[in-house]
Amino acid sequence: KFGLNARQAADECRERVKRCLGVKGGKVIFCGNASEAAKILCNRMLANGFYTFCGPYEHDSVYYNVNVHGYSTEELYGSKYDKNDAIFQQWVNPVTGLIFDIPDIRKSIGNDCFLCMDATAGIGKRILTQSIVSSVDAIWFSGHKFHGPKTGGILWISDRLSKALCLLDDSRNEYSLKH
């Protein structure tokens, strides 16, 4: 009974996170922090044959986990991508404070590939609009950025990306992403 109560509480928290993000679907995965969330997502994508890309200014937790990185912004957004490609993009640069126009990035790369957003530096400081959320297939952040525990990270994955990654529909073991 204790285990079932804990699972029910965790699933209720997943629904609260979805409401806060303004999404109806997708999967919420609880992680140790944003770095772990990015690593879990990168590892699953690579295991499923995805090509992952990011620009030269990404956080180390993303930059050293993707298999193709270091492109200039012009090269990254000017390229043509397909259904097995994923772009990892930060929303707000934690050093410079530069805010990236996520909906515009989505327009420039097209809808065939997946756009995955690190929201850690912006969460709790900027408004996460519906136009931003509807432009991405994954969002991750750390809870300590808005006064949560330092050991709390969240990864949201859209239904479209969940299907492409063959995630389970059962929340046990974080949808087969983490034991």
C-alpha positions as CSV (number, residue, x, y, z in Angstrom):
1,K,0.0,0.0,0.0
2,F,2.9,2.4,0.8
3,G,4.3,1.9,-2.7
4,L,1.0,2.4,-4.4
5,N,0.4,5.6,-2.4
6,A,3.9,6.9,-3.4
7,R,3.3,6.1,-7.1
8,Q,-0.1,7.9,-7.0
9,A,1.5,10.9,-5.4
10,A,4.3,11.0,-8.0
11,D,1.7,10.7,-10.8
12,E,-0.2,13.6,-9.3
13,C,3.0,15.6,-9.3
14,R,3.5,14.8,-13.0
15,E,0.1,16.2,-13.8
16,R,0.8,19.3,-11.8
17,V,4.1,19.8,-13.7
18,K,2.1,19.5,-17.0
19,R,-0.4,22.1,-15.9
20,C,2.4,24.4,-14.9
21,L,4.0,24.0,-18.4
22,G,0.6,24.4,-20.1
23,V,0.7,21.0,-21.8
24,K,-1.9,18.3,-21.9
25,G,0.2,15.3,-23.0
26,G,3.7,14.1,-22.8
27,K,5.7,12.4,-20.1
28,V,7.2,14.0,-17.0
29,I,10.4,12.3,-15.7
30,F,11.8,13.1,-12.3
31,C,15.6,13.4,-12.3
32,G,18.4,14.4,-9.9
33,N,19.0,17.7,-11.7
34,A,18.9,19.3,-15.2
35,S,22.3,17.7,-16.1
36,E,21.0,14.2,-15.4
37,A,17.8,15.0,-17.4
38,A,19.9,16.1,-20.4
39,K,22.1,13.1,-20.2
40,I,19.1,10.7,-19.9
41,L,17.5,12.3,-23.0
42,C,20.8,12.3,-25.0
43,N,21.6,8.7,-24.2
44,R,18.1,7.5,-25.2
45,M,18.3,9.4,-28.4
46,L,21.7,8.0,-29.3
47,A,20.6,4.5,-28.4
48,N,17.6,4.9,-30.8
49,G,19.8,6.0,-33.7
50,F,19.2,9.8,-33.5
51,Y,21.7,12.3,-34.6
52,T,21.9,15.1,-32.0
53,F,23.2,18.6,-32.6
54,C,23.8,21.6,-30.5
55,G,25.5,25.0,-30.8
56,P,28.8,26.0,-29.3
57,Y,27.3,27.8,-26.3
58,E,25.3,25.0,-24.7
59,H,25.8,24.0,-21.1
60,D,28.5,21.3,-20.6
61,S,25.8,18.9,-19.5
62,V,24.4,19.0,-23.0
63,Y,27.5,19.9,-25.0
64,Y,29.5,16.8,-23.9
65,N,26.6,14.4,-24.3
66,V,25.5,15.0,-27.9
67,N,27.3,13.4,-30.7
68,V,27.6,16.5,-33.0
69,H,28.3,19.8,-31.5
70,G,30.2,23.0,-32.0
71,Y,28.3,24.4,-35.0
72,S,28.0,28.1,-35.3
73,T,24.4,29.5,-34.9
74,E,24.2,30.1,-38.7
75,E,25.3,26.5,-39.5
76,L,23.0,25.0,-36.9
77,Y,19.8,26.8,-37.9
78,G,20.6,27.0,-41.6
79,S,20.8,23.2,-42.0
80,K,18.2,20.7,-43.1
81,Y,17.2,18.1,-40.6
82,D,15.1,15.0,-40.8
83,K,13.0,12.8,-38.4
84,N,16.0,11.2,-36.8
85,D,17.7,14.5,-35.9
86,A,17.4,16.5,-32.7
87,I,18.6,20.0,-31.9
88,F,19.5,20.7,-28.3
89,Q,19.0,24.4,-27.6
90,Q,19.1,26.5,-24.4
91,W,16.3,29.0,-23.8
92,V,18.4,31.5,-21.8
93,N,22.2,31.5,-21.7
94,P,23.2,31.3,-18.1
95,V,26.4,33.4,-18.5
96,T,25.3,36.2,-20.9
97,G,21.5,36.2,-20.2
98,L,20.9,36.1,-24.0
99,I,17.3,34.9,-24.6
100,F,16.9,32.6,-27.6
101,D,13.8,33.0,-29.7
102,I,12.6,29.3,-29.6
103,P,9.6,29.7,-31.9
104,D,11.8,31.4,-34.5
105,I,14.4,28.6,-34.2
106,R,11.6,26.0,-34.7
107,K,10.6,27.9,-37.9
108,S,14.2,27.9,-39.2
109,I,14.9,24.2,-38.6
110,G,11.5,22.9,-39.7
111,N,9.1,20.5,-38.1
112,D,10.7,17.2,-39.3
113,C,13.3,17.2,-36.5
114,F,13.0,17.4,-32.7
115,L,13.8,20.5,-30.8
116,C,14.8,19.9,-27.2
117,M,15.2,22.9,-24.8
118,D,17.2,23.4,-21.7
119,A,15.1,25.8,-19.7
120,T,17.2,25.8,-16.5
121,A,18.6,29.3,-16.7
122,G,15.2,30.8,-17.6
123,I,12.8,28.9,-15.4
124,G,11.5,31.1,-12.6
125,K,12.9,34.2,-14.2
126,R,11.2,34.4,-17.6
127,I,7.7,33.6,-18.7
128,L,7.5,30.2,-20.4
129,T,4.9,31.1,-23.0
130,Q,2.7,28.7,-24.9
131,S,4.4,29.6,-28.1
132,I,7.7,28.5,-26.6
133,V,6.3,25.2,-25.2
134,S,4.4,24.3,-28.4
135,S,7.7,24.8,-30.3
136,V,9.7,22.1,-28.5
137,D,9.6,18.4,-28.0
138,A,11.4,18.3,-24.7
139,I,12.1,20.7,-21.8
140,W,14.3,20.1,-18.8
141,F,15.2,22.2,-15.8
142,S,16.5,22.0,-12.2
143,G,14.2,22.7,-9.2
144,H,16.7,24.8,-7.3
145,K,16.2,27.6,-9.9
146,F,12.8,28.3,-8.4
147,H,13.5,27.4,-4.7
148,G,13.0,23.7,-5.0
149,P,15.5,21.1,-3.8
150,K,18.9,21.0,-5.3
151,T,18.4,17.3,-6.0
152,G,15.3,17.8,-8.1
153,G,15.2,17.9,-11.9
154,I,12.4,17.6,-14.3
155,L,12.3,16.4,-17.9
156,W,9.2,16.7,-20.0
157,I,9.0,14.8,-23.3
158,S,6.2,15.4,-25.8
159,D,4.0,12.6,-27.0
160,R,5.6,12.8,-30.5
161,L,9.2,12.4,-29.1
162,S,8.0,9.7,-26.6
163,K,6.7,7.7,-29.5
164,A,9.9,8.1,-31.4
165,L,12.0,7.0,-28.4
166,C,9.7,4.0,-27.7
167,L,8.9,5.1,-24.2
168,L,6.6,2.9,-22.1
169,D,3.2,4.3,-21.2
170,D,3.7,3.2,-17.6
171,S,5.4,5.8,-15.3
172,R,7.2,3.1,-13.3
173,N,11.0,3.3,-13.9
174,E,10.4,6.8,-15.3
175,Y,8.8,5.4,-18.5
176,S,11.8,3.0,-18.9
177,L,14.3,5.9,-18.9
178,K,15.6,5.5,-15.4
179,H,15.5,2.8,-12.8
